[in-house]
């Protein structure tokens, strides 16, 4: 029994050392868009006002809306939010089985001006097991239906899991 202890320890150390946390590889970039410098310039020259810049981000079976940030701030400062829609419905608040272009999440990765305010509440999103800030939506305006990557030029979108985060 004592002779197998060193071998067991070696095997355990080998297995545990191979369990380090490695960021998942979601595949090659698939969102396209401008270069980093062009993106920085676009953000630096954004119109300012009493609104947020929002990027719709849809992952199947989740109820968040997407990311919001202040005009002029980088996407790395954005927050993934859930919309409170009692005053205004989100642009894609449509049936899930509707025709293409007229169904829930047709606007994935669209960029909007978003008016409203954070409620100060966190909402539990059960399918992603996250508590996310709630945002009271009052209005929106489409800015761009094809803005490209959101956080990094290497962004990869997968409709079945959270792959985009600052």
Phi, psi and omega per residue, in radians:
X1 nan -0.706 3.134
X2 -1.158 -0.521 -3.127
X3 -1.220 -0.527 -3.107
X4 -1.495 -0.212 3.141
X5 -1.071 -0.861 3.110
X6 -1.044 -0.702 3.125
X7 -1.129 -0.697 3.120
X8 -1.145 -0.724 3.110
X9 -1.117 -0.751 3.110
X10 -1.050 -0.802 -3.133
X11 -1.100 -0.760 3.131
X12 -1.102 -0.765 3.114
X13 -1.102 -0.712 3.137
X14 -1.099 -0.793 -3.133
X15 -1.135 -0.803 -3.115
X16 -1.155 -0.629 -3.139
X17 -1.211 -0.372 3.119
X18 -1.547 0.055 -3.099
X19 -1.763 0.319 -3.132
X20 -1.118 2.681 -3.128
X21 -1.365 2.100 3.125
X22 -2.105 2.280 3.112
X23 -0.982 2.429 -3.126
X24 -1.160 2.600 3.066
X25 -1.678 1.906 -3.085
X26 -1.557 -0.008 3.138
X27 1.894 -3.095 -3.104
X28 -1.208 2.734 3.091
X29 -0.960 2.458 -3.116
X30 -2.437 0.318 -3.091
X31 -1.893 -0.223 3.115
X32 1.060 -2.917 3.066
X33 2.022 -3.044 -3.049
X34 -1.272 2.944 3.027
X35 -1.280 2.950 -3.114
X36 -1.029 -0.777 -3.103
X37 -1.129 -0.723 3.124
X38 -1.138 -0.695 3.123
X39 -1.111 -0.775 3.111
X40 -1.041 -0.745 3.140
X41 -1.124 -0.746 3.125
X42 -1.050 -0.808 -3.140
X43 -1.143 -0.728 -3.136
X44 -1.099 -0.502 -3.102
X45 -1.737 0.207 -3.123
X46 -1.133 2.578 2.996
X47 -1.089 2.440 3.094
X48 -1.857 2.858 3.140
X49 2.882 -2.953 -3.116
X50 -1.570 1.084 3.133
X51 -2.659 3.052 3.073
X52 -2.050 2.821 2.962
X53 -1.744 2.212 -3.095
X54 -2.099 2.508 3.061
X55 -2.151 2.040 3.117
X56 -1.161 2.292 3.133
X57 -2.381 1.860 -3.080
X58 -1.893 2.272 2.978
X59 -2.188 2.286 -3.088
X60 -0.830 2.382 3.066
X61 1.236 0.209 3.062
X62 -1.850 2.757 -3.068
X63 -2.024 0.131 3.035
X64 -1.265 2.899 3.100
X65 -1.669 -0.877 -3.098
X66 2.861 -2.739 -3.065
X67 -1.788 2.446 3.052
X68 -2.156 2.522 3.055
X69 -2.568 2.844 3.052
X70 -1.291 2.578 3.040
X71 -1.014 2.413 3.126
X72 1.511 -0.188 3.110
X73 -1.655 2.615 3.113
X74 -1.236 2.788 3.116
X75 -1.099 -0.379 3.120
X76 -1.107 -0.302 3.097
X77 -1.708 0.088 -3.108
X78 -1.328 2.898 3.096
X79 -2.220 2.428 3.000
X80 -1.334 2.219 -3.009
X81 -2.261 2.806 2.969
X82 -1.933 2.288 3.124
X83 -1.449 2.394 2.889
X84 -1.613 2.103 -2.942
X85 -1.997 0.480 -3.125
X86 -1.338 -0.377 3.099
X87 -1.705 -0.559 -3.131
X88 -2.652 2.334 3.116
X89 -1.459 2.566 3.100
X90 -1.094 2.676 -3.089
X91 -1.001 -0.559 -3.085
X92 -1.784 0.364 -3.140
X93 -1.342 1.325 -3.066
X94 -2.289 2.907 3.096
X95 -1.014 2.559 -3.131
X96 -1.239 -0.457 -3.091
X97 -1.774 0.288 -3.131
X98 -1.201 3.077 3.118
X99 -1.171 2.702 -3.140
X100 -0.940 2.325 -3.106
X101 1.510 -0.129 3.131
X102 -2.435 0.716 3.106
X103 -2.389 2.906 -3.141
X104 -0.880 2.300 3.084
X105 1.261 0.298 3.054
X106 -1.046 -0.406 -3.027
X107 -1.753 0.472 3.098
X108 -0.923 2.288 3.105
X109 1.261 0.172 2.999
X110 -1.251 2.637 3.115
X111 -1.954 2.351 -3.047
X112 -2.281 2.755 2.762
X113 -1.542 2.301 -3.072
X114 -2.147 2.217 3.073
X115 -1.867 2.534 -3.140
X116 2.557 -2.791 -3.101
X117 -2.675 2.651 3.024
X118 -1.212 2.393 -3.100
X119 -1.425 -0.284 -3.051
X120 1.557 -0.042 3.122
X121 -1.743 2.619 2.968
X122 -1.846 2.448 -3.089
X123 -2.005 2.350 3.103
X124 -1.412 2.186 3.077
X125 -1.843 1.746 -2.957
X126 -1.125 -0.552 -3.069
X127 -1.316 -0.352 3.060
X128 -1.923 -0.058 -3.141
X129 0.979 0.827 -3.131
X130 -2.245 2.612 2.919
X131 -1.741 2.133 -3.056
X132 -2.161 2.630 3.117
X133 -1.142 2.471 3.097
X134 -1.628 2.384 -3.128
X135 -2.158 2.161 3.101
X136 -1.402 1.863 -3.131
X137 -1.362 2.272 3.050
X138 -2.040 -0.475 3.091
X139 -2.933 2.915 3.100
X140 -2.680 2.791 3.079
X141 -2.555 2.259 3.129
X142 -1.185 2.289 3.052
X143 -1.760 -0.854 -3.023
X144 -2.690 2.297 3.123
X145 -1.635 -0.016 3.116
X146 -2.615 1.126 -3.065
X147 -1.416 -0.166 3.133
X148 1.498 -2.716 -3.072
X149 -1.021 2.753 -3.100
X150 -1.893 -0.846 -3.079
X151 -1.822 -0.743 -3.089
X152 -2.495 2.587 3.067
X153 -1.020 -0.348 3.137
X154 -1.547 0.148 -3.135
X155 -0.948 2.463 3.066
X156 -2.236 2.164 3.108
X157 -1.664 2.310 3.044
X158 -2.271 2.084 -3.077
X159 -1.211 -0.052 -3.084
X160 -1.905 -0.075 3.124
X161 -2.741 2.758 3.128
X162 -1.240 1.888 -3.133
X163 -2.059 -0.250 -3.088
X164 -1.957 1.978 3.070
X165 -2.686 2.596 -3.085
X166 -1.084 nan nan
